[in-house]
Amino acid sequence: MTPAGHDAMAGANSKVVLTGSAATGFGSAGATARLQALLISVAHP
């Protein structure tokens, strides 16, 4: 990965699209969802 690519990923400049069906009643209940991700970088000498 290039330094610029790493900076973009770590700085949340990545675009992600999630698709799928919500559970029954999710929208009508006024529910929200939050996605969290853990990014780990390993530096190699």
ChimeraX attribute file (.defattr): number of C-alpha atoms within 10 A of each C-alpha:
attribute: neighborCount
match mode: 1-to-1
recipient: residues
	/A:1	7
	/A:2	7
	/A:3	8
	/A:4	9
	/A:5	12
	/A:6	13
	/A:7	13
	/A:8	12
	/A:9	13
	/A:10	14
	/A:11	9
	/A:12	9
	/A:13	11
	/A:14	10
	/A:15	6
	/A:16	5
	/A:17	4
	/A:18	4
	/A:19	5
	/A:20	5
	/A:21	6
	/A:22	8
	/A:23	7
	/A:24	8
	/A:25	9
	/A:26	12
	/A:27	10
	/A:28	7
	/A:29	8
	/A:30	7
	/A:31	8
	/A:32	7
	/A:33	5
	/A:34	4
	/A:35	4
	/A:36	5
	/A:37	5
	/A:38	5
	/A:39	7
	/A:40	7
	/A:41	8
	/A:42	5
	/A:43	5
	/A:44	4
	/A:45	3
